[in-house]
Amino acid sequence: MTKALATNGAKKVYILGRRKPILDQVASELDRDIVIPIQCDVTDQSSLKAAVARIEADTGYINLLIANSGIAGPSGSVPPGSSIAELQETLYNIPMQDFTNTFHVNCTAVFYTTIAFLGLLDAGNKNGSYSNGRSQVIATSSIGSFNRRISAGFAYSTSKAATTMMMKVLATYLVPYRIRANVLCPGLFPTDLTTDLYQGKNPTEEGAFPLDQIPAERAGTPEDIMGPLLYLASRAGAYCNGNCVLTDGGRLSVTPATY
């Protein structure tokens, strides 16, 4: 996402995260005049406030906020054919704190990140630098928020469902302030959260997955997330508010879903 914005006209892209060396590496690989790393823990209000203050002192506004925090959480999966007793034991033995922490990162942190940056988004509207468009928040959710077949654990799927709904509510709630809210819902992409699924194969090659799992027969590539992001971020998506953009290779079309 950083690359998509930094190489397609963004004047500055502030990237926030806990691991400063990784942020520095990304900035070095792109353009340090454009990509500005800021160490920040988005699950901590004081850390968010400090990041906002730094950006405010630097530029005074933003046009776009991407709330991208997420963890997999506990899986709690049981083999097919398990007894009700085995199912109960597996799910009940998940520590409540692990379940709750998934919501804390995947949903609560997205909410507080959004609220923390509202002032800078409002300043972006007043700055007038986004021609024919208004400031917006884009949250990264997941197709797991619509999938009734639990594949990544109850905590993950339900926390993402909460995030998707929250962004739709914010789209309505922020109308008087002329700030938009949209959601990206990716399917399976190679990330730190999904490496265990690939078993040494290249997941983005066509044929890596069976047709009845992913109609595209592959996981998503960087371009498959960069394209929808640039659509929402650019003039092309300026008429979107409260939208949920799926990019999943058709996965939700072959699984029980609520979308």
C-alpha positions as CSV (number, residue, x, y, z in Angstrom):
1,M,0.0,0.0,0.0
2,T,2.8,2.4,0.8
3,K,4.4,1.7,-2.6
4,A,1.2,2.2,-4.4
5,L,0.7,5.7,-2.9
6,A,4.4,6.7,-2.9
7,T,4.8,5.9,-6.6
8,N,1.5,7.3,-7.8
9,G,1.6,10.9,-6.8
10,A,1.3,11.1,-3.1
11,K,3.4,14.1,-1.8
12,K,4.0,12.4,1.6
13,V,3.1,9.0,3.0
14,Y,3.5,8.6,6.8
15,I,3.8,4.9,7.8
16,L,3.1,4.0,11.4
17,G,4.1,0.8,13.1
18,R,5.7,-0.7,16.2
19,R,8.8,-2.1,14.5
20,K,11.0,0.9,13.5
21,P,13.6,-1.1,11.5
22,I,11.0,-2.4,9.2
23,L,9.5,1.1,8.7
24,D,13.0,2.4,7.9
25,Q,13.6,-0.3,5.4
26,V,10.4,0.4,3.5
27,A,11.3,4.1,3.4
28,S,14.8,3.4,2.2
29,E,13.5,1.1,-0.6
30,L,11.1,3.8,-1.9
31,D,11.9,7.5,-1.3
32,R,12.7,9.0,2.1
33,D,11.5,12.4,0.9
34,I,8.0,10.9,0.4
35,V,7.8,8.0,2.9
36,I,8.1,9.1,6.5
37,P,8.4,6.3,9.1
38,I,6.9,7.0,12.5
39,Q,7.1,4.5,15.3
40,C,3.7,4.1,16.8
41,D,1.6,1.5,18.6
42,V,-2.0,2.0,17.3
43,T,-3.4,0.0,20.3
44,D,-2.1,2.7,22.6
45,Q,-3.9,6.1,22.8
46,S,-0.9,8.1,23.9
47,S,1.2,6.6,21.1
48,L,-1.4,7.6,18.6
49,K,-1.6,11.1,20.0
50,A,2.1,11.5,19.7
51,A,2.1,10.4,16.0
52,V,-0.7,12.8,15.2
53,A,1.2,15.6,16.9
54,R,4.3,14.9,14.8
55,I,2.3,14.8,11.5
56,E,0.4,18.0,12.5
57,A,3.7,19.8,13.1
58,D,5.1,18.5,9.8
59,T,2.3,19.1,7.3
60,G,-0.7,20.1,9.3
61,Y,-3.2,17.9,7.4
62,I,-3.8,14.6,5.7
63,N,-6.2,13.7,2.9
64,L,-6.2,9.9,3.4
65,L,-5.9,7.6,6.4
66,I,-5.4,3.9,6.0
67,A,-6.2,1.9,9.1
68,N,-4.4,-1.3,8.5
69,S,-3.9,-3.0,11.9
70,G,-4.6,-6.7,12.2
71,I,-3.7,-10.0,13.7
72,A,-4.9,-13.6,13.1
73,G,-5.8,-14.4,16.7
74,P,-6.4,-17.9,18.1
75,S,-7.7,-20.4,15.5
76,G,-9.6,-22.9,17.7
77,S,-10.1,-25.1,14.7
78,V,-11.1,-28.7,15.1
79,P,-10.7,-31.6,12.6
80,P,-13.8,-32.6,10.6
81,G,-15.8,-35.3,12.4
82,S,-14.8,-34.1,15.9
83,S,-17.3,-34.9,18.7
84,I,-19.2,-32.1,20.4
85,A,-17.1,-32.7,23.5
86,E,-13.9,-32.2,21.5
87,L,-15.3,-29.1,19.8
88,Q,-16.4,-27.7,23.1
89,E,-13.0,-28.3,24.8
90,T,-11.0,-26.8,21.9
91,L,-13.1,-23.6,21.8
92,Y,-13.5,-23.2,25.5
93,N,-9.8,-23.6,26.1
94,I,-9.0,-20.5,24.1
95,P,-8.1,-17.9,26.7
96,M,-10.6,-15.1,26.8
97,Q,-7.8,-12.5,26.7
98,D,-6.5,-13.9,23.4
99,F,-10.0,-13.7,21.9
100,T,-10.5,-10.1,23.2
101,N,-7.0,-9.0,22.1
102,T,-7.9,-9.9,18.5
103,F,-10.8,-7.4,18.7
104,H,-8.5,-4.9,20.4
105,V,-6.1,-4.9,17.4
106,N,-8.5,-5.6,14.5
107,C,-11.4,-3.4,15.5
108,T,-10.8,-1.2,18.5
109,A,-7.4,0.1,17.2
110,V,-9.0,0.9,13.9
111,F,-11.6,3.0,15.6
112,Y,-9.2,4.9,17.8
113,T,-6.8,5.4,14.9
114,T,-9.7,6.9,12.9
115,I,-10.8,9.2,15.7
116,A,-7.2,10.3,16.5
117,F,-6.8,11.6,12.9
118,L,-10.1,13.3,12.4
119,G,-8.7,16.7,13.0
120,L,-6.0,16.2,10.4
121,L,-8.6,14.8,7.9
122,D,-10.7,17.9,8.5
123,A,-7.7,20.1,7.9
124,G,-7.2,18.2,4.6
125,N,-10.6,19.2,3.5
126,K,-10.0,22.8,4.4
127,N,-6.6,22.7,2.7
128,G,-8.4,22.0,-0.6
129,S,-5.5,20.0,-2.1
130,Y,-7.8,17.0,-3.1
131,S,-9.6,18.4,-6.1
132,N,-13.2,17.2,-6.4
133,G,-12.8,14.9,-3.5
134,R,-13.0,14.8,0.3
135,S,-10.8,13.4,3.0
136,Q,-11.4,9.7,3.8
137,V,-10.5,6.8,6.0
138,I,-9.9,3.4,4.4
139,A,-9.9,0.5,6.8
140,T,-8.4,-2.9,5.8
141,S,-10.9,-5.5,6.9
142,S,-11.3,-9.0,5.3
143,I,-13.6,-11.3,3.4
144,G,-13.7,-13.1,6.7
145,S,-16.2,-10.6,7.8
146,F,-18.7,-12.1,5.3
147,N,-17.6,-15.7,5.3
148,R,-19.9,-18.0,7.3
149,R,-17.3,-20.8,7.1
150,I,-14.8,-20.1,9.9
151,S,-11.3,-20.6,8.4
152,A,-9.2,-18.3,10.5
153,G,-10.9,-18.6,13.9
154,F,-14.0,-17.1,15.4
155,A,-12.1,-14.1,16.9
156,Y,-10.6,-13.1,13.6
157,S,-13.7,-13.4,11.5
158,T,-16.0,-11.7,14.0
159,S,-13.5,-8.9,14.7
160,K,-13.3,-8.2,11.0
161,A,-17.1,-8.3,10.7
162,A,-17.2,-5.7,13.5
163,T,-14.6,-3.5,11.6
164,T,-16.6,-3.7,8.3
165,M,-19.8,-2.6,10.1
166,M,-18.0,0.0,12.1
167,M,-16.7,1.7,8.9
168,K,-20.1,1.7,7.4
169,V,-21.5,3.4,10.5
170,L,-18.7,5.9,10.4
171,A,-19.4,6.7,6.8
172,T,-22.9,7.9,7.9
173,Y,-21.7,9.4,11.2
174,L,-19.1,11.6,9.6
175,V,-21.3,13.0,6.8
176,P,-21.8,16.3,8.6
177,Y,-18.0,16.7,8.8
178,R,-17.5,15.8,5.1
179,I,-15.2,12.9,5.9
180,R,-15.7,9.6,4.1
181,A,-15.1,6.1,5.2
182,N,-14.6,3.0,3.0
183,V,-13.4,-0.5,3.5
184,L,-11.1,-2.8,1.6
185,C,-11.9,-6.5,2.1
186,P,-9.0,-8.7,0.8
187,G,-9.1,-12.4,0.4
188,L,-6.1,-14.6,0.6
189,F,-2.8,-12.6,0.2
190,P,0.8,-13.6,1.1
191,T,1.4,-11.9,4.4
192,D,3.0,-12.7,7.8
193,L,-0.5,-13.9,8.8
194,T,-0.8,-16.5,6.1
195,T,2.6,-18.1,5.5
196,D,1.6,-21.3,7.2
197,L,-1.0,-22.0,4.5
198,Y,1.4,-22.3,1.5
199,Q,3.7,-25.2,2.5
200,G,6.6,-24.0,0.4
201,K,4.7,-23.3,-2.9
202,N,4.2,-19.9,-4.6
203,P,0.7,-19.1,-3.7
204,T,0.3,-16.4,-6.4
205,E,0.9,-18.8,-9.3
206,E,-2.2,-19.8,-11.1
207,G,-3.0,-23.3,-10.1
208,A,-1.8,-22.9,-6.5
209,F,-5.3,-23.4,-5.2
210,P,-8.2,-25.5,-6.5
211,L,-11.0,-23.8,-8.4
212,D,-13.5,-24.7,-5.8
213,Q,-11.5,-22.8,-3.1
214,I,-10.5,-19.7,-5.1
215,P,-11.9,-19.3,-8.6
216,A,-8.8,-17.3,-9.7
217,E,-6.8,-20.4,-8.5
218,R,-4.2,-18.2,-6.8
219,A,-3.6,-15.9,-3.9
220,G,-3.6,-12.2,-4.5
221,T,-0.6,-10.3,-5.7
222,P,0.5,-6.8,-4.6
223,E,-1.2,-5.4,-7.7
224,D,-4.5,-6.9,-6.6
225,I,-4.5,-4.8,-3.5
226,M,-2.8,-1.7,-5.0
227,G,-5.4,-1.3,-7.7
228,P,-8.5,-1.2,-5.4
229,L,-6.6,1.1,-3.0
230,L,-5.6,3.6,-5.7
231,Y,-9.2,3.5,-7.0
232,L,-10.6,4.6,-3.6
233,A,-7.7,7.0,-3.0
234,S,-7.8,8.8,-6.3
235,R,-10.3,11.0,-8.1
236,A,-11.8,7.8,-9.6
237,G,-13.2,6.8,-6.2
238,A,-14.1,10.3,-5.0
239,Y,-17.8,9.4,-5.2
240,C,-17.5,6.4,-2.9
241,N,-18.6,6.6,0.7
242,G,-19.6,3.6,2.9
243,N,-18.3,1.2,0.2
244,C,-16.9,-2.2,0.8
245,V,-14.5,-3.3,-2.0
246,L,-13.8,-7.0,-2.2
247,T,-10.6,-8.3,-3.8
248,D,-10.6,-12.0,-3.3
249,G,-10.3,-13.8,-6.6
250,G,-13.9,-14.9,-6.3
251,R,-13.5,-16.8,-3.0
252,L,-16.8,-15.5,-1.5
253,S,-18.7,-16.8,-4.6
254,V,-17.8,-20.4,-3.6
255,T,-18.3,-20.3,0.1
256,P,-21.3,-19.6,2.4
257,A,-21.3,-15.9,2.7
258,T,-23.4,-12.9,3.9
259,Y,-22.1,-10.4,1.4
